[in-house]
Amino acid sequence: MQQTAQLLAETAAAVIRVVTDHRDLSLTAASTLARLEREGPLRLTLLAAAEGVAQPSMTQLVQRLERQGLIMRVGDAVDGRVTLIGISDAGRDVLAARRRSRDARLADLMAALPDDDQRALTEAMKVVAPLVQRMLTDDGPSVLQPERRHTGSNR
């Protein structure tokens, strides 16, 4: 069972890497934007911990994304001394474009499969998709998103 779970996690992660366009953003940058889109503005320290990177690395990433206009700093309504990191409209647009590109690439790959394989994959996804969704939404460490040690590079 553990081997099956590991294979599922590795396969899902590989599919995500293959169908995602990496030219515009690193996976860490895209993941950070997606988290901000899902969860709303966060403290930098919480964002770094959630993404599994060191705070100095997250600071550099946030500065880069801010220069690109993809994120913004906003005041905390509860504690005026705190600055939160939030996604901008441009950041949402970039994520939406990445998702459209990923979906189109995946559709092209699936269209190349024989009909029997497409049907088998559709049936398998009825079982696998809820498992992957639970893995992605868990609060704890995910097999799909192992703890990352960021070395300072954004790629």
Phi and psi in radians as a Rosetta constraint file:
Dihedral C 1 N 2 CA 2 C 2 CIRCULARHARMONIC -1.086 0.35
Dihedral N 2 CA 2 C 2 N 3 CIRCULARHARMONIC -0.684 0.35
Dihedral C 2 N 3 CA 3 C 3 CIRCULARHARMONIC -1.127 0.35
Dihedral N 3 CA 3 C 3 N 4 CIRCULARHARMONIC -0.679 0.35
Dihedral C 3 N 4 CA 4 C 4 CIRCULARHARMONIC -1.122 0.35
Dihedral N 4 CA 4 C 4 N 5 CIRCULARHARMONIC -0.761 0.35
Dihedral C 4 N 5 CA 5 C 5 CIRCULARHARMONIC -1.097 0.35
Dihedral N 5 CA 5 C 5 N 6 CIRCULARHARMONIC -0.754 0.35
Dihedral C 5 N 6 CA 6 C 6 CIRCULARHARMONIC -1.127 0.35
Dihedral N 6 CA 6 C 6 N 7 CIRCULARHARMONIC -0.739 0.35
Dihedral C 6 N 7 CA 7 C 7 CIRCULARHARMONIC -1.089 0.35
Dihedral N 7 CA 7 C 7 N 8 CIRCULARHARMONIC -0.743 0.35
Dihedral C 7 N 8 CA 8 C 8 CIRCULARHARMONIC -1.048 0.35
Dihedral N 8 CA 8 C 8 N 9 CIRCULARHARMONIC -0.820 0.35
Dihedral C 8 N 9 CA 9 C 9 CIRCULARHARMONIC -1.093 0.35
Dihedral N 9 CA 9 C 9 N 10 CIRCULARHARMONIC -0.796 0.35
Dihedral C 9 N 10 CA 10 C 10 CIRCULARHARMONIC -1.130 0.35
Dihedral N 10 CA 10 C 10 N 11 CIRCULARHARMONIC -0.705 0.35
Dihedral C 10 N 11 CA 11 C 11 CIRCULARHARMONIC -1.146 0.35
Dihedral N 11 CA 11 C 11 N 12 CIRCULARHARMONIC -0.807 0.35
Dihedral C 11 N 12 CA 12 C 12 CIRCULARHARMONIC -1.071 0.35
Dihedral N 12 CA 12 C 12 N 13 CIRCULARHARMONIC -0.766 0.35
Dihedral C 12 N 13 CA 13 C 13 CIRCULARHARMONIC -1.112 0.35
Dihedral N 13 CA 13 C 13 N 14 CIRCULARHARMONIC -0.699 0.35
Dihedral C 13 N 14 CA 14 C 14 CIRCULARHARMONIC -1.137 0.35
Dihedral N 14 CA 14 C 14 N 15 CIRCULARHARMONIC -0.722 0.35
Dihedral C 14 N 15 CA 15 C 15 CIRCULARHARMONIC -1.077 0.35
Dihedral N 15 CA 15 C 15 N 16 CIRCULARHARMONIC -0.782 0.35
Dihedral C 15 N 16 CA 16 C 16 CIRCULARHARMONIC -1.049 0.35
Dihedral N 16 CA 16 C 16 N 17 CIRCULARHARMONIC -0.761 0.35
Dihedral C 16 N 17 CA 17 C 17 CIRCULARHARMONIC -1.128 0.35
Dihedral N 17 CA 17 C 17 N 18 CIRCULARHARMONIC -0.722 0.35
Dihedral C 17 N 18 CA 18 C 18 CIRCULARHARMONIC -1.204 0.35
Dihedral N 18 CA 18 C 18 N 19 CIRCULARHARMONIC -0.721 0.35
Dihedral C 18 N 19 CA 19 C 19 CIRCULARHARMONIC -1.591 0.35
Dihedral N 19 CA 19 C 19 N 20 CIRCULARHARMONIC -0.046 0.35
Dihedral C 19 N 20 CA 20 C 20 CIRCULARHARMONIC -1.701 0.35
Dihedral N 20 CA 20 C 20 N 21 CIRCULARHARMONIC 2.346 0.35
Dihedral C 20 N 21 CA 21 C 21 CIRCULARHARMONIC -1.383 0.35
Dihedral N 21 CA 21 C 21 N 22 CIRCULARHARMONIC 2.056 0.35
Dihedral C 21 N 22 CA 22 C 22 CIRCULARHARMONIC -1.714 0.35
Dihedral N 22 CA 22 C 22 N 23 CIRCULARHARMONIC 0.069 0.35
Dihedral C 22 N 23 CA 23 C 23 CIRCULARHARMONIC -1.178 0.35
Dihedral N 23 CA 23 C 23 N 24 CIRCULARHARMONIC -0.594 0.35
Dihedral C 23 N 24 CA 24 C 24 CIRCULARHARMONIC -1.631 0.35
Dihedral N 24 CA 24 C 24 N 25 CIRCULARHARMONIC -0.528 0.35
Dihedral C 24 N 25 CA 25 C 25 CIRCULARHARMONIC -2.504 0.35
Dihedral N 25 CA 25 C 25 N 26 CIRCULARHARMONIC 2.594 0.35
Dihedral C 25 N 26 CA 26 C 26 CIRCULARHARMONIC -1.265 0.35
Dihedral N 26 CA 26 C 26 N 27 CIRCULARHARMONIC 2.867 0.35
Dihedral C 26 N 27 CA 27 C 27 CIRCULARHARMONIC -1.076 0.35
Dihedral N 27 CA 27 C 27 N 28 CIRCULARHARMONIC -0.660 0.35
Dihedral C 27 N 28 CA 28 C 28 CIRCULARHARMONIC -1.142 0.35
Dihedral N 28 CA 28 C 28 N 29 CIRCULARHARMONIC -0.726 0.35
Dihedral C 28 N 29 CA 29 C 29 CIRCULARHARMONIC -1.125 0.35
Dihedral N 29 CA 29 C 29 N 30 CIRCULARHARMONIC -0.787 0.35
Dihedral C 29 N 30 CA 30 C 30 CIRCULARHARMONIC -1.123 0.35
Dihedral N 30 CA 30 C 30 N 31 CIRCULARHARMONIC -0.721 0.35
Dihedral C 30 N 31 CA 31 C 31 CIRCULARHARMONIC -1.105 0.35
Dihedral N 31 CA 31 C 31 N 32 CIRCULARHARMONIC -0.695 0.35
Dihedral C 31 N 32 CA 32 C 32 CIRCULARHARMONIC -1.125 0.35
Dihedral N 32 CA 32 C 32 N 33 CIRCULARHARMONIC -0.801 0.35
Dihedral C 32 N 33 CA 33 C 33 CIRCULARHARMONIC -1.075 0.35
Dihedral N 33 CA 33 C 33 N 34 CIRCULARHARMONIC -0.753 0.35
Dihedral C 33 N 34 CA 34 C 34 CIRCULARHARMONIC -1.109 0.35
Dihedral N 34 CA 34 C 34 N 35 CIRCULARHARMONIC -0.687 0.35
Dihedral C 34 N 35 CA 35 C 35 CIRCULARHARMONIC -1.104 0.35
Dihedral N 35 CA 35 C 35 N 36 CIRCULARHARMONIC -0.782 0.35
Dihedral C 35 N 36 CA 36 C 36 CIRCULARHARMONIC -1.120 0.35
Dihedral N 36 CA 36 C 36 N 37 CIRCULARHARMONIC -0.616 0.35
Dihedral C 36 N 37 CA 37 C 37 CIRCULARHARMONIC -1.150 0.35
Dihedral N 37 CA 37 C 37 N 38 CIRCULARHARMONIC -0.748 0.35
Dihedral C 37 N 38 CA 38 C 38 CIRCULARHARMONIC -1.251 0.35
Dihedral N 38 CA 38 C 38 N 39 CIRCULARHARMONIC -0.805 0.35
Dihedral C 38 N 39 CA 39 C 39 CIRCULARHARMONIC -1.758 0.35
Dihedral N 39 CA 39 C 39 N 40 CIRCULARHARMONIC -0.242 0.35
Dihedral C 39 N 40 CA 40 C 40 CIRCULARHARMONIC 1.508 0.35
Dihedral N 40 CA 40 C 40 N 41 CIRCULARHARMONIC -3.114 0.35
Dihedral C 40 N 41 CA 41 C 41 CIRCULARHARMONIC -1.017 0.35
Dihedral N 41 CA 41 C 41 N 42 CIRCULARHARMONIC 2.448 0.35
Dihedral C 41 N 42 CA 42 C 42 CIRCULARHARMONIC -2.334 0.35
Dihedral N 42 CA 42 C 42 N 43 CIRCULARHARMONIC 2.747 0.35
Dihedral C 42 N 43 CA 43 C 43 CIRCULARHARMONIC -1.190 0.35
Dihedral N 43 CA 43 C 43 N 44 CIRCULARHARMONIC 2.596 0.35
Dihedral C 43 N 44 CA 44 C 44 CIRCULARHARMONIC -1.032 0.35
Dihedral N 44 CA 44 C 44 N 45 CIRCULARHARMONIC -0.712 0.35
Dihedral C 44 N 45 CA 45 C 45 CIRCULARHARMONIC -1.107 0.35
Dihedral N 45 CA 45 C 45 N 46 CIRCULARHARMONIC -0.705 0.35
Dihedral C 45 N 46 CA 46 C 46 CIRCULARHARMONIC -1.207 0.35
Dihedral N 46 CA 46 C 46 N 47 CIRCULARHARMONIC -0.668 0.35
Dihedral C 46 N 47 CA 47 C 47 CIRCULARHARMONIC -1.113 0.35
Dihedral N 47 CA 47 C 47 N 48 CIRCULARHARMONIC -0.769 0.35
Dihedral C 47 N 48 CA 48 C 48 CIRCULARHARMONIC -1.069 0.35
Dihedral N 48 CA 48 C 48 N 49 CIRCULARHARMONIC -0.808 0.35
Dihedral C 48 N 49 CA 49 C 49 CIRCULARHARMONIC -1.107 0.35
Dihedral N 49 CA 49 C 49 N 50 CIRCULARHARMONIC -0.754 0.35
Dihedral C 49 N 50 CA 50 C 50 CIRCULARHARMONIC -1.122 0.35
Dihedral N 50 CA 50 C 50 N 51 CIRCULARHARMONIC -0.588 0.35
Dihedral C 50 N 51 CA 51 C 51 CIRCULARHARMONIC -1.564 0.35
Dihedral N 51 CA 51 C 51 N 52 CIRCULARHARMONIC -0.080 0.35
Dihedral C 51 N 52 CA 52 C 52 CIRCULARHARMONIC 1.250 0.35
Dihedral N 52 CA 52 C 52 N 53 CIRCULARHARMONIC 0.564 0.35
Dihedral C 52 N 53 CA 53 C 53 CIRCULARHARMONIC -2.154 0.35
Dihedral N 53 CA 53 C 53 N 54 CIRCULARHARMONIC 2.788 0.35
Dihedral C 53 N 54 CA 54 C 54 CIRCULARHARMONIC -1.213 0.35
Dihedral N 54 CA 54 C 54 N 55 CIRCULARHARMONIC 2.629 0.35
Dihedral C 54 N 55 CA 55 C 55 CIRCULARHARMONIC -1.008 0.35
Dihedral N 55 CA 55 C 55 N 56 CIRCULARHARMONIC -0.749 0.35
Dihedral C 55 N 56 CA 56 C 56 CIRCULARHARMONIC -1.063 0.35
Dihedral N 56 CA 56 C 56 N 57 CIRCULARHARMONIC -0.640 0.35
Dihedral C 56 N 57 CA 57 C 57 CIRCULARHARMONIC -1.156 0.35
Dihedral N 57 CA 57 C 57 N 58 CIRCULARHARMONIC -0.712 0.35
Dihedral C 57 N 58 CA 58 C 58 CIRCULARHARMONIC -1.169 0.35
Dihedral N 58 CA 58 C 58 N 59 CIRCULARHARMONIC -0.654 0.35
Dihedral C 58 N 59 CA 59 C 59 CIRCULARHARMONIC -1.026 0.35
Dihedral N 59 CA 59 C 59 N 60 CIRCULARHARMONIC -0.790 0.35
Dihedral C 59 N 60 CA 60 C 60 CIRCULARHARMONIC -1.104 0.35
Dihedral N 60 CA 60 C 60 N 61 CIRCULARHARMONIC -0.759 0.35
Dihedral C 60 N 61 CA 61 C 61 CIRCULARHARMONIC -1.100 0.35
Dihedral N 61 CA 61 C 61 N 62 CIRCULARHARMONIC -0.789 0.35
Dihedral C 61 N 62 CA 62 C 62 CIRCULARHARMONIC -1.069 0.35
Dihedral N 62 CA 62 C 62 N 63 CIRCULARHARMONIC -0.743 0.35
Dihedral C 62 N 63 CA 63 C 63 CIRCULARHARMONIC -1.077 0.35
Dihedral N 63 CA 63 C 63 N 64 CIRCULARHARMONIC -0.740 0.35
Dihedral C 63 N 64 CA 64 C 64 CIRCULARHARMONIC -1.134 0.35
Dihedral N 64 CA 64 C 64 N 65 CIRCULARHARMONIC -0.809 0.35
Dihedral C 64 N 65 CA 65 C 65 CIRCULARHARMONIC -1.147 0.35
Dihedral N 65 CA 65 C 65 N 66 CIRCULARHARMONIC -0.586 0.35
Dihedral C 65 N 66 CA 66 C 66 CIRCULARHARMONIC -1.170 0.35
Dihedral N 66 CA 66 C 66 N 67 CIRCULARHARMONIC -0.756 0.35
Dihedral C 66 N 67 CA 67 C 67 CIRCULARHARMONIC -1.063 0.35
Dihedral N 67 CA 67 C 67 N 68 CIRCULARHARMONIC -0.573 0.35
Dihedral C 67 N 68 CA 68 C 68 CIRCULARHARMONIC -1.413 0.35
Dihedral N 68 CA 68 C 68 N 69 CIRCULARHARMONIC -0.106 0.35
Dihedral C 68 N 69 CA 69 C 69 CIRCULARHARMONIC 1.376 0.35
Dihedral N 69 CA 69 C 69 N 70 CIRCULARHARMONIC 0.290 0.35
Dihedral C 69 N 70 CA 70 C 70 CIRCULARHARMONIC -1.578 0.35
Dihedral N 70 CA 70 C 70 N 71 CIRCULARHARMONIC -0.341 0.35
Dihedral C 70 N 71 CA 71 C 71 CIRCULARHARMONIC -2.339 0.35
Dihedral N 71 CA 71 C 71 N 72 CIRCULARHARMONIC 2.954 0.35
Dihedral C 71 N 72 CA 72 C 72 CIRCULARHARMONIC -2.537 0.35
Dihedral N 72 CA 72 C 72 N 73 CIRCULARHARMONIC 2.777 0.35
Dihedral C 72 N 73 CA 73 C 73 CIRCULARHARMONIC -1.728 0.35
Dihedral N 73 CA 73 C 73 N 74 CIRCULARHARMONIC 2.358 0.35
Dihedral C 73 N 74 CA 74 C 74 CIRCULARHARMONIC -2.300 0.35
Dihedral N 74 CA 74 C 74 N 75 CIRCULARHARMONIC 2.625 0.35
Dihedral C 74 N 75 CA 75 C 75 CIRCULARHARMONIC -1.299 0.35
Dihedral N 75 CA 75 C 75 N 76 CIRCULARHARMONIC 2.615 0.35
Dihedral C 75 N 76 CA 76 C 76 CIRCULARHARMONIC -1.482 0.35
Dihedral N 76 CA 76 C 76 N 77 CIRCULARHARMONIC 2.152 0.35
Dihedral C 76 N 77 CA 77 C 77 CIRCULARHARMONIC -1.130 0.35
Dihedral N 77 CA 77 C 77 N 78 CIRCULARHARMONIC -0.491 0.35
Dihedral C 77 N 78 CA 78 C 78 CIRCULARHARMONIC -1.429 0.35
Dihedral N 78 CA 78 C 78 N 79 CIRCULARHARMONIC -0.743 0.35
Dihedral C 78 N 79 CA 79 C 79 CIRCULARHARMONIC -2.267 0.35
Dihedral N 79 CA 79 C 79 N 80 CIRCULARHARMONIC 1.800 0.35
Dihedral C 79 N 80 CA 80 C 80 CIRCULARHARMONIC -1.078 0.35
Dihedral N 80 CA 80 C 80 N 81 CIRCULARHARMONIC -0.269 0.35
Dihedral C 80 N 81 CA 81 C 81 CIRCULARHARMONIC -1.398 0.35
Dihedral N 81 CA 81 C 81 N 82 CIRCULARHARMONIC -0.252 0.35
Dihedral C 81 N 82 CA 82 C 82 CIRCULARHARMONIC -1.708 0.35
Dihedral N 82 CA 82 C 82 N 83 CIRCULARHARMONIC 2.410 0.35
Dihedral C 82 N 83 CA 83 C 83 CIRCULARHARMONIC -1.892 0.35
Dihedral N 83 CA 83 C 83 N 84 CIRCULARHARMONIC 2.311 0.35
Dihedral C 83 N 84 CA 84 C 84 CIRCULARHARMONIC -1.858 0.35
Dihedral N 84 CA 84 C 84 N 85 CIRCULARHARMONIC 2.751 0.35
Dihedral C 84 N 85 CA 85 C 85 CIRCULARHARMONIC -1.824 0.35
Dihedral N 85 CA 85 C 85 N 86 CIRCULARHARMONIC 2.201 0.35
Dihedral C 85 N 86 CA 86 C 86 CIRCULARHARMONIC -2.271 0.35
Dihedral N 86 CA 86 C 86 N 87 CIRCULARHARMONIC 2.813 0.35
Dihedral C 86 N 87 CA 87 C 87 CIRCULARHARMONIC -1.475 0.35
Dihedral N 87 CA 87 C 87 N 88 CIRCULARHARMONIC 2.493 0.35
Dihedral C 87 N 88 CA 88 C 88 CIRCULARHARMONIC -1.616 0.35
Dihedral N 88 CA 88 C 88 N 89 CIRCULARHARMONIC 2.989 0.35
Dihedral C 88 N 89 CA 89 C 89 CIRCULARHARMONIC -1.065 0.35
Dihedral N 89 CA 89 C 89 N 90 CIRCULARHARMONIC -0.660 0.35
Dihedral C 89 N 90 CA 90 C 90 CIRCULARHARMONIC -1.113 0.35
Dihedral N 90 CA 90 C 90 N 91 CIRCULARHARMONIC -0.661 0.35
Dihedral C 90 N 91 CA 91 C 91 CIRCULARHARMONIC -1.111 0.35
Dihedral N 91 CA 91 C 91 N 92 CIRCULARHARMONIC -0.738 0.35
Dihedral C 91 N 92 CA 92 C 92 CIRCULARHARMONIC -1.078 0.35
Dihedral N 92 CA 92 C 92 N 93 CIRCULARHARMONIC -0.697 0.35
Dihedral C 92 N 93 CA 93 C 93 CIRCULARHARMONIC -1.117 0.35
Dihedral N 93 CA 93 C 93 N 94 CIRCULARHARMONIC -0.728 0.35
Dihedral C 93 N 94 CA 94 C 94 CIRCULARHARMONIC -1.098 0.35
Dihedral N 94 CA 94 C 94 N 95 CIRCULARHARMONIC -0.779 0.35
Dihedral C 94 N 95 CA 95 C 95 CIRCULARHARMONIC -1.089 0.35
Dihedral N 95 CA 95 C 95 N 96 CIRCULARHARMONIC -0.739 0.35
Dihedral C 95 N 96 CA 96 C 96 CIRCULARHARMONIC -1.092 0.35
Dihedral N 96 CA 96 C 96 N 97 CIRCULARHARMONIC -0.720 0.35
Dihedral C 96 N 97 CA 97 C 97 CIRCULARHARMONIC -1.142 0.35
Dihedral N 97 CA 97 C 97 N 98 CIRCULARHARMONIC -0.720 0.35
Dihedral C 97 N 98 CA 98 C 98 CIRCULARHARMONIC -1.079 0.35
Dihedral N 98 CA 98 C 98 N 99 CIRCULARHARMONIC -0.725 0.35
Dihedral C 98 N 99 CA 99 C 99 CIRCULARHARMONIC -1.138 0.35
Dihedral N 99 CA 99 C 99 N 100 CIRCULARHARMONIC -0.736 0.35
Dihedral C 99 N 100 CA 100 C 100 CIRCULARHARMONIC -1.082 0.35
Dihedral N 100 CA 100 C 100 N 101 CIRCULARHARMONIC -0.753 0.35
Dihedral C 100 N 101 CA 101 C 101 CIRCULARHARMONIC -1.100 0.35
Dihedral N 101 CA 101 C 101 N 102 CIRCULARHARMONIC -0.777 0.35
Dihedral C 101 N 102 CA 102 C 102 CIRCULARHARMONIC -1.093 0.35
Dihedral N 102 CA 102 C 102 N 103 CIRCULARHARMONIC -0.781 0.35
Dihedral C 102 N 103 CA 103 C 103 CIRCULARHARMONIC -1.111 0.35
Dihedral N 103 CA 103 C 103 N 104 CIRCULARHARMONIC -0.708 0.35
Dihedral C 103 N 104 CA 104 C 104 CIRCULARHARMONIC -1.152 0.35
Dihedral N 104 CA 104 C 104 N 105 CIRCULARHARMONIC -0.728 0.35
Dihedral C 104 N 105 CA 105 C 105 CIRCULARHARMONIC -1.113 0.35
Dihedral N 105 CA 105 C 105 N 106 CIRCULARHARMONIC -0.774 0.35
Dihedral C 105 N 106 CA 106 C 106 CIRCULARHARMONIC -1.118 0.35
Dihedral N 106 CA 106 C 106 N 107 CIRCULARHARMONIC -0.712 0.35
Dihedral C 106 N 107 CA 107 C 107 CIRCULARHARMONIC -1.081 0.35
Dihedral N 107 CA 107 C 107 N 108 CIRCULARHARMONIC -0.710 0.35
Dihedral C 107 N 108 CA 108 C 108 CIRCULARHARMONIC -1.104 0.35
Dihedral N 108 CA 108 C 108 N 109 CIRCULARHARMONIC -0.755 0.35
Dihedral C 108 N 109 CA 109 C 109 CIRCULARHARMONIC -1.117 0.35
Dihedral N 109 CA 109 C 109 N 110 CIRCULARHARMONIC -0.738 0.35
Dihedral C 109 N 110 CA 110 C 110 CIRCULARHARMONIC -1.199 0.35
Dihedral N 110 CA 110 C 110 N 111 CIRCULARHARMONIC -0.625 0.35
Dihedral C 110 N 111 CA 111 C 111 CIRCULARHARMONIC -1.111 0.35
Dihedral N 111 CA 111 C 111 N 112 CIRCULARHARMONIC -0.437 0.35
Dihedral C 111 N 112 CA 112 C 112 CIRCULARHARMONIC -1.369 0.35
Dihedral N 112 CA 112 C 112 N 113 CIRCULARHARMONIC -0.190 0.35
Dihedral C 112 N 113 CA 113 C 113 CIRCULARHARMONIC -1.353 0.35
Dihedral N 113 CA 113 C 113 N 114 CIRCULARHARMONIC 2.584 0.35
Dihedral C 113 N 114 CA 114 C 114 CIRCULARHARMONIC -1.066 0.35
Dihedral N 114 CA 114 C 114 N 115 CIRCULARHARMONIC 2.694 0.35
Dihedral C 114 N 115 CA 115 C 115 CIRCULARHARMONIC -0.950 0.35
Dihedral N 115 CA 115 C 115 N 116 CIRCULARHARMONIC -0.746 0.35
Dihedral C 115 N 116 CA 116 C 116 CIRCULARHARMONIC -1.077 0.35
Dihedral N 116 CA 116 C 116 N 117 CIRCULARHARMONIC -0.699 0.35
Dihedral C 116 N 117 CA 117 C 117 CIRCULARHARMONIC -1.192 0.35
Dihedral N 117 CA 117 C 117 N 118 CIRCULARHARMONIC -0.667 0.35
Dihedral C 117 N 118 CA 118 C 118 CIRCULARHARMONIC -1.073 0.35
Dihedral N 118 CA 118 C 118 N 119 CIRCULARHARMONIC -0.761 0.35
Dihedral C 118 N 119 CA 119 C 119 CIRCULARHARMONIC -1.130 0.35
Dihedral N 119 CA 119 C 119 N 120 CIRCULARHARMONIC -0.767 0.35
Dihedral C 119 N 120 CA 120 C 120 CIRCULARHARMONIC -1.097 0.35
Dihedral N 120 CA 120 C 120 N 121 CIRCULARHARMONIC -0.729 0.35
Dihedral C 120 N 121 CA 121 C 121 CIRCULARHARMONIC -1.137 0.35
Dihedral N 121 CA 121 C 121 N 122 CIRCULARHARMONIC -0.700 0.35
Dihedral C 121 N 122 CA 122 C 122 CIRCULARHARMONIC -1.059 0.35
Dihedral N 122 CA 122 C 122 N 123 CIRCULARHARMONIC -0.772 0.35
Dihedral C 122 N 123 CA 123 C 123 CIRCULARHARMONIC -1.150 0.35
Dihedral N 123 CA 123 C 123 N 124 CIRCULARHARMONIC -0.726 0.35
Dihedral C 123 N 124 CA 124 C 124 CIRCULARHARMONIC -1.128 0.35
Dihedral N 124 CA 124 C 124 N 125 CIRCULARHARMONIC -0.647 0.35
Dihedral C 124 N 125 CA 125 C 125 CIRCULARHARMONIC -1.154 0.35
Dihedral N 125 CA 125 C 125 N 126 CIRCULARHARMONIC -0.457 0.35
Dihedral C 125 N 126 CA 126 C 126 CIRCULARHARMONIC -1.090 0.35
Dihedral N 126 CA 126 C 126 N 127 CIRCULARHARMONIC -0.507 0.35
Dihedral C 126 N 127 CA 127 C 127 CIRCULARHARMONIC -1.584 0.35
Dihedral N 127 CA 127 C 127 N 128 CIRCULARHARMONIC -0.760 0.35
Dihedral C 127 N 128 CA 128 C 128 CIRCULARHARMONIC -1.310 0.35
Dihedral N 128 CA 128 C 128 N 129 CIRCULARHARMONIC -0.718 0.35
Dihedral C 128 N 129 CA 129 C 129 CIRCULARHARMONIC -0.965 0.35
Dihedral N 129 CA 129 C 129 N 130 CIRCULARHARMONIC -0.820 0.35
Dihedral C 129 N 130 CA 130 C 130 CIRCULARHARMONIC -1.096 0.35
Dihedral N 130 CA 130 C 130 N 131 CIRCULARHARMONIC -0.597 0.35
Dihedral C 130 N 131 CA 131 C 131 CIRCULARHARMONIC -1.148 0.35
Dihedral N 131 CA 131 C 131 N 132 CIRCULARHARMONIC -0.797 0.35
Dihedral C 131 N 132 CA 132 C 132 CIRCULARHARMONIC -1.106 0.35
Dihedral N 132 CA 132 C 132 N 133 CIRCULARHARMONIC -0.743 0.35
Dihedral C 132 N 133 CA 133 C 133 CIRCULARHARMONIC -1.049 0.35
Dihedral N 133 CA 133 C 133 N 134 CIRCULARHARMONIC -0.747 0.35
Dihedral C 133 N 134 CA 134 C 134 CIRCULARHARMONIC -1.112 0.35
Dihedral N 134 CA 134 C 134 N 135 CIRCULARHARMONIC -0.689 0.35
Dihedral C 134 N 135 CA 135 C 135 CIRCULARHARMONIC -1.099 0.35
Dihedral N 135 CA 135 C 135 N 136 CIRCULARHARMONIC -0.710 0.35
Dihedral C 135 N 136 CA 136 C 136 CIRCULARHARMONIC -1.281 0.35
Dihedral N 136 CA 136 C 136 N 137 CIRCULARHARMONIC -0.462 0.35
Dihedral C 136 N 137 CA 137 C 137 CIRCULARHARMONIC -1.734 0.35
Dihedral N 137 CA 137 C 137 N 138 CIRCULARHARMONIC -0.084 0.35
Dihedral C 137 N 138 CA 138 C 138 CIRCULARHARMONIC -1.042 0.35
Dihedral N 138 CA 138 C 138 N 139 CIRCULARHARMONIC 2.530 0.35
Dihedral C 138 N 139 CA 139 C 139 CIRCULARHARMONIC -1.324 0.35
Dihedral N 139 CA 139 C 139 N 140 CIRCULARHARMONIC -0.471 0.35
Dihedral C 139 N 140 CA 140 C 140 CIRCULARHARMONIC -1.457 0.35
Dihedral N 140 CA 140 C 140 N 141 CIRCULARHARMONIC 3.126 0.35
Dihedral C 140 N 141 CA 141 C 141 CIRCULARHARMONIC -1.045 0.35
Dihedral N 141 CA 141 C 141 N 142 CIRCULARHARMONIC 2.450 0.35
Dihedral C 141 N 142 CA 142 C 142 CIRCULARHARMONIC -1.880 0.35
Dihedral N 142 CA 142 C 142 N 143 CIRCULARHARMONIC 2.584 0.35
Dihedral C 142 N 143 CA 143 C 143 CIRCULARHARMONIC -1.146 0.35
Dihedral N 143 CA 143 C 143 N 144 CIRCULARHARMONIC -0.570 0.35
Dihedral C 143 N 144 CA 144 C 144 CIRCULARHARMONIC -1.288 0.35
Dihedral N 144 CA 144 C 144 N 145 CIRCULARHARMONIC -0.473 0.35
Dihedral C 144 N 145 CA 145 C 145 CIRCULARHARMONIC -2.152 0.35
Dihedral N 145 CA 145 C 145 N 146 CIRCULARHARMONIC 1.264 0.35
Dihedral C 145 N 146 CA 146 C 146 CIRCULARHARMONIC -1.097 0.35
Dihedral N 146 CA 146 C 146 N 147 CIRCULARHARMONIC 2.743 0.35
Dihedral C 146 N 147 CA 147 C 147 CIRCULARHARMONIC -1.022 0.35
Dihedral N 147 CA 147 C 147 N 148 CIRCULARHARMONIC 2.213 0.35
Dihedral C 147 N 148 CA 148 C 148 CIRCULARHARMONIC -1.819 0.35
Dihedral N 148 CA 148 C 148 N 149 CIRCULARHARMONIC 2.470 0.35
Dihedral C 148 N 149 CA 149 C 149 CIRCULARHARMONIC -1.846 0.35
Dihedral N 149 CA 149 C 149 N 150 CIRCULARHARMONIC 1.872 0.35
Dihedral C 149 N 150 CA 150 C 150 CIRCULARHARMONIC -1.430 0.35
Dihedral N 150 CA 150 C 150 N 151 CIRCULARHARMONIC 2.304 0.35
Dihedral C 150 N 151 CA 151 C 151 CIRCULARHARMONIC -1.770 0.35
Dihedral N 151 CA 151 C 151 N 152 CIRCULARHARMONIC 0.074 0.35
Dihedral C 151 N 152 CA 152 C 152 CIRCULARHARMONIC 1.873 0.35
Dihedral N 152 CA 152 C 152 N 153 CIRCULARHARMONIC -0.405 0.35
Dihedral C 152 N 153 CA 153 C 153 CIRCULARHARMONIC -1.417 0.35
Dihedral N 153 CA 153 C 153 N 154 CIRCULARHARMONIC 2.561 0.35
Dihedral C 153 N 154 CA 154 C 154 CIRCULARHARMONIC -1.677 0.35
Dihedral N 154 CA 154 C 154 N 155 CIRCULARHARMONIC 0.169 0.35
